[in-house]
Amino acid sequence: MVERAAKQQLRVGRLLKAHGLKGALKLELYTDDPDGRFVPGATFTLQVPQDSKWHGKTVTVQEFRWMNNHPVVFLEGIEDRNEAESIVRAILWIEQDQAEAEAQPEDDAWYDHQLAGLDVVRDGVVVGKVSRVDHLPSHDLLIVRMDGEEVMVPFVSAIVPEVDLAAGRVTVTPPAGLFEELPDDAPATPDAEGPAD
């Protein structure tokens, strides 16, 4: 039996806004090697809303450059500002061999399957498990299963400061109220007939 090498999807960037009049787009980078990822001819799949004209399509890099310390990309077929505006906020994904990904790990970058099933630890105590990862335009969410309920945890360093794949856990420092209901500030008062005249 011949097994095909496992492929994984790796998120490498998001198109922030149109830049100039010739179809360039500013990038938010999710890779440590932008000059290696965004070479001419590199093709990316797009994560866009289903009603977008770009849904189900791919884009190919024509040129990548740095302008005033900002990464900017030109994509094939996008030649003016109006067309660039139509693809703003799209997230770019690339298919990568699992072996390549493990040989060249990126800081602060994990595959969904690596995160799913990890213990969620708060103050040294396991409070739940990661059931899945939801990808939003602004940031990702870890969906944590605890006590039969799901809690949405923003996957940002301020709330999830550590991911330890070897130990099988993520450490969380959530704000008050994320994992539990906050008590009412005002003490409960018994029913009263109302103020006396």
TINUMAR-823302 format. One record per residue (C-alpha): residue number from 1; residue in three letters; chain; x, y, z. Coordinates in nm, 2 decimals. Each point is the difference from the previous one (the first is absolute). Layout:
! TINUMAR-823302
[paro NUM; 'ALA'; 'A'; [X; Y; Z]]
...
! end
This chain:
! TINUMAR-823302
[paro 1; 'MET'; 'A'; [0.00; 0.00; 0.00]]
[paro 2; 'VAL'; 'A'; [0.14; 0.34; -0.09]]
[paro 3; 'GLU'; 'A'; [-0.10; 0.29; 0.22]]
[paro 4; 'ARG'; 'A'; [-0.01; 0.35; -0.13]]
[paro 5; 'ALA'; 'A'; [0.19; 0.25; 0.21]]
[paro 6; 'ALA'; 'A'; [-0.24; 0.18; 0.24]]
[paro 7; 'LYS'; 'A'; [-0.09; 0.35; -0.10]]
[paro 8; 'GLN'; 'A'; [-0.09; 0.28; 0.24]]
[paro 9; 'GLN'; 'A'; [-0.14; 0.34; -0.04]]
[paro 10; 'LEU'; 'A'; [0.23; 0.28; 0.13]]
[paro 11; 'ARG'; 'A'; [-0.14; 0.36; 0.05]]
[paro 12; 'VAL'; 'A'; [0.27; 0.24; -0.12]]
[paro 13; 'GLY'; 'A'; [-0.17; 0.34; -0.02]]
[paro 14; 'ARG'; 'A'; [-0.30; 0.23; -0.03]]
[paro 15; 'LEU'; 'A'; [-0.06; 0.27; -0.25]]
[paro 16; 'LEU'; 'A'; [-0.05; 0.32; 0.20]]
[paro 17; 'LYS'; 'A'; [-0.08; 0.28; -0.25]]
[paro 18; 'ALA'; 'A'; [0.07; 0.12; -0.35]]
[paro 19; 'HIS'; 'A'; [0.32; 0.19; -0.05]]
[paro 20; 'GLY'; 'A'; [0.03; 0.25; -0.28]]
[paro 21; 'LEU'; 'A'; [-0.18; -0.01; -0.33]]
[paro 22; 'LYS'; 'A'; [0.16; -0.30; -0.17]]
[paro 23; 'GLY'; 'A'; [-0.16; -0.28; 0.19]]
[paro 24; 'ALA'; 'A'; [0.26; -0.04; 0.28]]
[paro 25; 'LEU'; 'A'; [-0.12; -0.13; 0.34]]
[paro 26; 'LYS'; 'A'; [0.15; 0.05; 0.35]]
[paro 27; 'LEU'; 'A'; [0.05; -0.33; 0.19]]
[paro 28; 'GLU'; 'A'; [-0.03; -0.11; 0.35]]
[paro 29; 'LEU'; 'A'; [0.26; -0.28; 0.03]]
[paro 30; 'TYR'; 'A'; [-0.05; -0.33; 0.18]]
[paro 31; 'THR'; 'A'; [0.34; -0.14; -0.11]]
[paro 32; 'ASP'; 'A'; [0.36; 0.05; 0.11]]
[paro 33; 'ASP'; 'A'; [0.12; -0.03; -0.36]]
[paro 34; 'PRO'; 'A'; [-0.21; 0.24; -0.21]]
[paro 35; 'ASP'; 'A'; [0.27; 0.03; -0.27]]
[paro 36; 'GLY'; 'A'; [0.01; -0.37; -0.04]]
[paro 37; 'ARG'; 'A'; [-0.38; -0.05; 0.01]]
[paro 38; 'PHE'; 'A'; [-0.10; 0.29; -0.23]]
[paro 39; 'VAL'; 'A'; [0.23; -0.08; -0.29]]
[paro 40; 'PRO'; 'A'; [-0.13; 0.07; -0.36]]
[paro 41; 'GLY'; 'A'; [-0.22; -0.30; -0.10]]
[paro 42; 'ALA'; 'A'; [-0.10; -0.10; 0.35]]
[paro 43; 'THR'; 'A'; [-0.37; -0.09; 0.01]]
[paro 44; 'PHE'; 'A'; [-0.23; 0.03; 0.30]]
[paro 45; 'THR'; 'A'; [-0.35; -0.11; 0.07]]
[paro 46; 'LEU'; 'A'; [-0.23; 0.26; 0.14]]
[paro 47; 'GLN'; 'A'; [-0.22; 0.01; 0.31]]
[paro 48; 'VAL'; 'A'; [-0.28; 0.25; -0.08]]
[paro 49; 'PRO'; 'A'; [-0.37; 0.02; 0.06]]
[paro 50; 'GLN'; 'A'; [-0.21; -0.23; -0.22]]
[paro 51; 'ASP'; 'A'; [-0.17; 0.29; -0.17]]
[paro 52; 'SER'; 'A'; [0.34; 0.14; -0.11]]
[paro 53; 'LYS'; 'A'; [0.09; -0.02; -0.37]]
[paro 54; 'TRP'; 'A'; [0.33; -0.15; 0.12]]
[paro 55; 'HIS'; 'A'; [-0.16; -0.29; 0.18]]
[paro 56; 'GLY'; 'A'; [0.16; -0.33; -0.11]]
[paro 57; 'LYS'; 'A'; [0.27; 0.17; -0.20]]
[paro 58; 'THR'; 'A'; [0.38; 0.02; 0.03]]
[paro 59; 'VAL'; 'A'; [0.24; 0.29; -0.05]]
[paro 60; 'THR'; 'A'; [0.35; 0.01; -0.13]]
[paro 61; 'VAL'; 'A'; [0.28; 0.23; 0.10]]
[paro 62; 'GLN'; 'A'; [0.13; 0.23; -0.27]]
[paro 63; 'GLU'; 'A'; [0.23; 0.20; 0.22]]
[paro 64; 'PHE'; 'A'; [0.08; 0.05; 0.37]]
[paro 65; 'ARG'; 'A'; [0.18; 0.30; 0.15]]
[paro 66; 'TRP'; 'A'; [0.05; 0.21; 0.31]]
[paro 67; 'MET'; 'A'; [-0.13; 0.36; -0.01]]
[paro 68; 'ASN'; 'A'; [0.07; 0.22; 0.30]]
[paro 69; 'ASN'; 'A'; [0.06; -0.31; 0.21]]
[paro 70; 'HIS'; 'A'; [-0.34; -0.14; -0.10]]
[paro 71; 'PRO'; 'A'; [-0.03; -0.33; -0.20]]
[paro 72; 'VAL'; 'A'; [-0.19; 0.06; -0.33]]
[paro 73; 'VAL'; 'A'; [-0.10; -0.26; -0.26]]
[paro 74; 'PHE'; 'A'; [-0.11; 0.02; -0.36]]
[paro 75; 'LEU'; 'A'; [-0.22; -0.29; -0.11]]
[paro 76; 'GLU'; 'A'; [-0.06; -0.12; -0.36]]
[paro 77; 'GLY'; 'A'; [-0.32; 0.14; -0.15]]
[paro 78; 'ILE'; 'A'; [-0.04; 0.28; 0.25]]
[paro 79; 'GLU'; 'A'; [0.11; 0.31; -0.19]]
[paro 80; 'ASP'; 'A'; [-0.19; 0.29; 0.16]]
[paro 81; 'ARG'; 'A'; [-0.11; 0.13; 0.34]]
[paro 82; 'ASN'; 'A'; [-0.37; -0.10; -0.05]]
[paro 83; 'GLU'; 'A'; [0.09; -0.37; -0.06]]
[paro 84; 'ALA'; 'A'; [0.24; 0.01; 0.29]]
[paro 85; 'GLU'; 'A'; [-0.28; 0.14; 0.23]]
[paro 86; 'SER'; 'A'; [-0.22; -0.30; -0.10]]
[paro 87; 'ILE'; 'A'; [0.25; -0.25; 0.16]]
[paro 88; 'VAL'; 'A'; [0.09; 0.20; 0.32]]
[paro 89; 'ARG'; 'A'; [-0.02; -0.21; 0.33]]
[paro 90; 'ALA'; 'A'; [0.05; -0.33; -0.18]]
[paro 91; 'ILE'; 'A'; [0.22; -0.24; 0.19]]
[paro 92; 'LEU'; 'A'; [0.27; -0.18; -0.20]]
[paro 93; 'TRP'; 'A'; [0.07; -0.37; 0.05]]
[paro 94; 'ILE'; 'A'; [0.27; -0.22; -0.16]]
[paro 95; 'GLU'; 'A'; [0.01; -0.38; -0.02]]
[paro 96; 'GLN'; 'A'; [0.31; -0.15; 0.16]]
[paro 97; 'ASP'; 'A'; [0.14; -0.34; 0.05]]
[paro 98; 'GLN'; 'A'; [-0.02; -0.10; 0.36]]
[paro 99; 'ALA'; 'A'; [0.36; -0.11; -0.01]]
[paro 100; 'GLU'; 'A'; [0.11; 0.34; -0.12]]
[paro 101; 'ALA'; 'A'; [-0.21; 0.17; 0.27]]
[paro 102; 'GLU'; 'A'; [0.16; -0.20; 0.27]]
[paro 103; 'ALA'; 'A'; [0.35; 0.05; -0.14]]
[paro 104; 'GLN'; 'A'; [-0.06; 0.38; -0.02]]
[paro 105; 'PRO'; 'A'; [-0.22; 0.09; 0.29]]
[paro 106; 'GLU'; 'A'; [-0.12; 0.36; 0.03]]
[paro 107; 'ASP'; 'A'; [-0.02; 0.18; 0.32]]
[paro 108; 'ASP'; 'A'; [-0.35; 0.05; 0.13]]
[paro 109; 'ALA'; 'A'; [-0.15; -0.20; -0.28]]
[paro 110; 'TRP'; 'A'; [-0.18; -0.33; 0.05]]
[paro 111; 'TYR'; 'A'; [-0.23; -0.21; -0.21]]
[paro 112; 'ASP'; 'A'; [-0.36; -0.05; 0.12]]
[paro 113; 'HIS'; 'A'; [0.06; -0.37; 0.05]]
[paro 114; 'GLN'; 'A'; [0.29; 0.07; 0.23]]
[paro 115; 'LEU'; 'A'; [-0.21; 0.21; 0.23]]
[paro 116; 'ALA'; 'A'; [-0.31; -0.21; 0.01]]
[paro 117; 'GLY'; 'A'; [-0.01; -0.23; 0.30]]
[paro 118; 'LEU'; 'A'; [0.26; 0.20; 0.20]]
[paro 119; 'ASP'; 'A'; [-0.07; 0.05; 0.37]]
[paro 120; 'VAL'; 'A'; [-0.09; 0.36; 0.10]]
[paro 121; 'VAL'; 'A'; [0.19; 0.09; 0.32]]
[paro 122; 'ARG'; 'A'; [-0.09; 0.30; 0.22]]
[paro 123; 'ASP'; 'A'; [0.20; 0.07; 0.32]]
[paro 124; 'GLY'; 'A'; [0.15; -0.35; -0.02]]
[paro 125; 'VAL'; 'A'; [-0.34; -0.17; -0.03]]
[paro 126; 'VAL'; 'A'; [-0.15; -0.17; -0.30]]
[paro 127; 'VAL'; 'A'; [-0.33; 0.17; -0.07]]
[paro 128; 'GLY'; 'A'; [-0.09; -0.15; -0.34]]
[paro 129; 'LYS'; 'A'; [0.12; -0.12; -0.34]]
[paro 130; 'VAL'; 'A'; [0.03; 0.18; -0.34]]
[paro 131; 'SER'; 'A'; [-0.27; -0.15; -0.22]]
[paro 132; 'ARG'; 'A'; [0.08; 0.21; -0.31]]
[paro 133; 'VAL'; 'A'; [0.13; 0.32; -0.14]]
[paro 134; 'ASP'; 'A'; [-0.23; 0.26; -0.17]]
[paro 135; 'HIS'; 'A'; [0.16; 0.25; -0.23]]
[paro 136; 'LEU'; 'A'; [-0.13; 0.36; 0.00]]
[paro 137; 'PRO'; 'A'; [0.14; 0.29; -0.21]]
[paro 138; 'SER'; 'A'; [0.13; 0.18; 0.32]]
[paro 139; 'HIS'; 'A'; [0.14; -0.30; 0.19]]
[paro 140; 'ASP'; 'A'; [-0.05; -0.37; 0.06]]
[paro 141; 'LEU'; 'A'; [-0.22; -0.15; 0.27]]
[paro 142; 'LEU'; 'A'; [0.08; -0.31; 0.20]]
[paro 143; 'ILE'; 'A'; [-0.32; -0.18; 0.07]]
[paro 144; 'VAL'; 'A'; [0.04; -0.16; 0.35]]
[paro 145; 'ARG'; 'A'; [-0.22; -0.27; 0.12]]
[paro 146; 'MET'; 'A'; [-0.05; 0.01; 0.38]]
[paro 147; 'ASP'; 'A'; [-0.28; -0.15; 0.21]]
[paro 148; 'GLY'; 'A'; [-0.20; -0.08; -0.31]]
[paro 149; 'GLU'; 'A'; [0.01; 0.36; -0.12]]
[paro 150; 'GLU'; 'A'; [0.20; 0.17; -0.27]]
[paro 151; 'VAL'; 'A'; [0.20; 0.32; 0.09]]
[paro 152; 'MET'; 'A'; [0.14; 0.22; -0.28]]
[paro 153; 'VAL'; 'A'; [0.35; 0.11; 0.10]]
[paro 154; 'PRO'; 'A'; [0.18; 0.27; -0.22]]
[paro 155; 'PHE'; 'A'; [0.32; -0.16; -0.12]]
[paro 156; 'VAL'; 'A'; [0.22; 0.30; 0.08]]
[paro 157; 'SER'; 'A'; [0.32; 0.00; 0.21]]
[paro 158; 'ALA'; 'A'; [-0.16; 0.21; 0.28]]
[paro 159; 'ILE'; 'A'; [-0.25; -0.27; 0.07]]
[paro 160; 'VAL'; 'A'; [0.19; -0.31; -0.13]]
[paro 161; 'PRO'; 'A'; [0.36; 0.07; 0.09]]
[paro 162; 'GLU'; 'A'; [0.13; -0.35; -0.05]]
[paro 163; 'VAL'; 'A'; [-0.06; -0.30; -0.23]]
[paro 164; 'ASP'; 'A'; [0.20; -0.31; 0.10]]
[paro 165; 'LEU'; 'A'; [-0.06; -0.27; -0.26]]
[paro 166; 'ALA'; 'A'; [0.25; -0.24; 0.17]]
[paro 167; 'ALA'; 'A'; [-0.19; 0.03; 0.33]]
[paro 168; 'GLY'; 'A'; [-0.34; -0.01; -0.17]]
[paro 169; 'ARG'; 'A'; [-0.13; 0.32; 0.14]]
[paro 170; 'VAL'; 'A'; [-0.07; 0.37; -0.05]]
[paro 171; 'THR'; 'A'; [0.02; 0.24; 0.29]]
[paro 172; 'VAL'; 'A'; [-0.26; 0.27; 0.03]]
[paro 173; 'THR'; 'A'; [-0.02; 0.32; 0.20]]
[paro 174; 'PRO'; 'A'; [-0.36; 0.10; -0.07]]
[paro 175; 'PRO'; 'A'; [-0.17; 0.33; 0.11]]
[paro 176; 'ALA'; 'A'; [-0.25; -0.03; 0.27]]
[paro 177; 'GLY'; 'A'; [-0.33; -0.14; -0.12]]
[paro 178; 'LEU'; 'A'; [0.13; -0.19; -0.30]]
[paro 179; 'PHE'; 'A'; [-0.02; -0.34; 0.17]]
[paro 180; 'GLU'; 'A'; [-0.24; 0.08; 0.27]]
[paro 181; 'GLU'; 'A'; [-0.30; 0.23; 0.07]]
[paro 182; 'LEU'; 'A'; [0.09; 0.30; 0.20]]
[paro 183; 'PRO'; 'A'; [-0.21; 0.06; 0.32]]
[paro 184; 'ASP'; 'A'; [-0.22; 0.30; 0.00]]
[paro 185; 'ASP'; 'A'; [0.17; 0.30; 0.16]]
[paro 186; 'ALA'; 'A'; [-0.31; 0.11; 0.19]]
[paro 187; 'PRO'; 'A'; [-0.12; -0.23; 0.28]]
[paro 188; 'ALA'; 'A'; [-0.34; -0.15; -0.04]]
[paro 189; 'THR'; 'A'; [-0.26; 0.19; 0.19]]
[paro 190; 'PRO'; 'A'; [-0.34; -0.14; 0.12]]
[paro 191; 'ASP'; 'A'; [-0.31; 0.13; -0.16]]
[paro 192; 'ALA'; 'A'; [-0.14; 0.30; 0.18]]
[paro 193; 'GLU'; 'A'; [-0.33; 0.17; 0.00]]
[paro 194; 'GLY'; 'A'; [0.16; 0.32; -0.11]]
[paro 195; 'PRO'; 'A'; [0.13; 0.31; 0.18]]
[paro 196; 'ALA'; 'A'; [-0.22; 0.14; 0.28]]
[paro 197; 'ASP'; 'A'; [-0.15; 0.34; -0.04]]
! end
